[in-house]
Amino acid sequence: MSTEPSQDTMAPAQHWRAYGPLDLHPILVHAMEAFNEQGYHGTSVRNIAGRVGVTVPALYYHYENKQALLATLLETSIKDVLDRCRAAAAEAGPAPLARFSGMVESIVLYMAHRRSLAFLDTEIRSLEPGNRVRYVALRDYLQHMLLDTVEAGRAEGVFTTPIPADAVRSVLIMCQGVANWFRPDGPLTAEEVAERHVLLSLGTVGHPGAVTGEATLPFPRRTPLRHPSPTRSTSRGPAPRPSR
């Protein structure tokens, strides 16, 4: 599994902040929906074929087995995140503050706009050993992109965390959690959620301006920081799976 930008399963975005309809093969779309609703082990190939409206042999013509469907979906997801994160870093330039902020923003926007695909990260435990090793290598690559930037920021005095590796892991866990609870009709837009997570992440890596509220973001603030309206329900992720 290569860390090069993805060229096969899903076309690269025109801009890392741009999101159109999810462009996946119908078999992958229905497999993704089934895995999110029922879990990997609770979903059969026959169930996926029935959702697509094809026979089981026809499904096997396109994908070797159910494991190949999960591995393809997870690879598609992490490669898209990497593509967008690279693009955000390149656009930001060499300054660690701008690079880190752009990468965090790109990750959160992905988790919000592609939450059904990103939510499948919870199924990493269902990957067979070889597929798991390759997927974890890609996820580690993303983590090291952030860590290298934080280390550069520490060298310049922009970030002050004494535990950069732990701080970066915490940032990624927080960002990935957006896929679990965000919904488009919630009290905050994806862009507002991303902005808040940039501020939270800057605080995690010890940027002084994040603590005082004086952090200079690499994009204009979209709204004043505000509490969500109590009249609207809180956001939540994909419908919970039935217990199994």
Secondary structure in CASP SS format (residue, H / E / C, confidence):
PFRMAT SS
TARGET T0000
AUTHOR 0000-0000-0000
METHOD secondary structure of the structure
MODEL  1
M C 1.00
S C 1.00
T C 1.00
E C 1.00
P C 1.00
S C 1.00
Q C 1.00
D C 1.00
T C 1.00
M C 1.00
A C 1.00
P C 1.00
A C 1.00
Q C 1.00
H C 1.00
W C 1.00
R C 1.00
A C 1.00
Y C 1.00
G C 1.00
P C 1.00
L C 1.00
D C 1.00
L C 1.00
H C 1.00
P H 1.00
I H 1.00
L H 1.00
V H 1.00
H H 1.00
A H 1.00
M H 1.00
E H 1.00
A H 1.00
F H 1.00
N H 1.00
E H 1.00
Q H 1.00
G C 1.00
Y C 1.00
H C 1.00
G C 1.00
T C 1.00
S C 1.00
V H 1.00
R H 1.00
N H 1.00
I H 1.00
A H 1.00
G H 1.00
R H 1.00
V H 1.00
G C 1.00
V C 1.00
T C 1.00
V H 1.00
P H 1.00
A H 1.00
L H 1.00
Y H 1.00
Y H 1.00
H H 1.00
Y C 1.00
E C 1.00
N C 1.00
K H 1.00
Q H 1.00
A H 1.00
L H 1.00
L H 1.00
A H 1.00
T H 1.00
L H 1.00
L H 1.00
E H 1.00
T H 1.00
S H 1.00
I H 1.00
K H 1.00
D H 1.00
V H 1.00
L H 1.00
D H 1.00
R H 1.00
C H 1.00
R H 1.00
A H 1.00
A H 1.00
A H 1.00
A H 1.00
E H 1.00
A H 1.00
G C 1.00
P C 1.00
A C 1.00
P H 1.00
L H 1.00
A H 1.00
R H 1.00
F H 1.00
S H 1.00
G H 1.00
M H 1.00
V H 1.00
E H 1.00
S H 1.00
I H 1.00
V H 1.00
L H 1.00
Y H 1.00
M H 1.00
A H 1.00
H H 1.00
R C 1.00
R H 1.00
S H 1.00
L H 1.00
A H 1.00
F H 1.00
L H 1.00
D H 1.00
T H 1.00
E H 1.00
I H 1.00
R H 1.00
S H 1.00
L C 1.00
E C 1.00
P H 1.00
G H 1.00
N H 1.00
R H 1.00
V H 1.00
R H 1.00
Y H 1.00
V H 1.00
A H 1.00
L H 1.00
R H 1.00
D H 1.00
Y H 1.00
L H 1.00
Q H 1.00
H H 1.00
M H 1.00
L H 1.00
L H 1.00
D H 1.00
T H 1.00
V H 1.00
E H 1.00
A H 1.00
G H 1.00
R H 1.00
A H 1.00
E H 1.00
G C 1.00
V C 1.00
F C 1.00
T C 1.00
T C 1.00
P C 1.00
I C 1.00
P H 1.00
A H 1.00
D H 1.00
A H 1.00
V H 1.00
R H 1.00
S H 1.00
V H 1.00
L H 1.00
I H 1.00
M H 1.00
C H 1.00
Q H 1.00
G C 1.00
V H 1.00
A H 1.00
N H 1.00
W H 1.00
F C 1.00
R C 1.00
P C 1.00
D C 1.00
G C 1.00
P C 1.00
L C 1.00
T C 1.00
A H 1.00
E H 1.00
E H 1.00
V H 1.00
A H 1.00
E H 1.00
R H 1.00
H H 1.00
V H 1.00
L H 1.00
L H 1.00
S H 1.00
L H 1.00
G H 1.00
T H 1.00
V C 1.00
G C 1.00
H C 1.00
P H 1.00
G H 1.00
A H 1.00
V H 1.00
T H 1.00
G C 1.00
E C 1.00
A C 1.00
T C 1.00
L C 1.00
P C 1.00
F C 1.00
P C 1.00
R C 1.00
R C 1.00
T C 1.00
P C 1.00
L C 1.00
R C 1.00
H C 1.00
P C 1.00
S C 1.00
P C 1.00
T C 1.00
R C 1.00
S C 1.00
T C 1.00
S C 1.00
R C 1.00
G C 1.00
P C 1.00
A C 1.00
P C 1.00
R C 1.00
P C 1.00
S C 1.00
R C 1.00
END
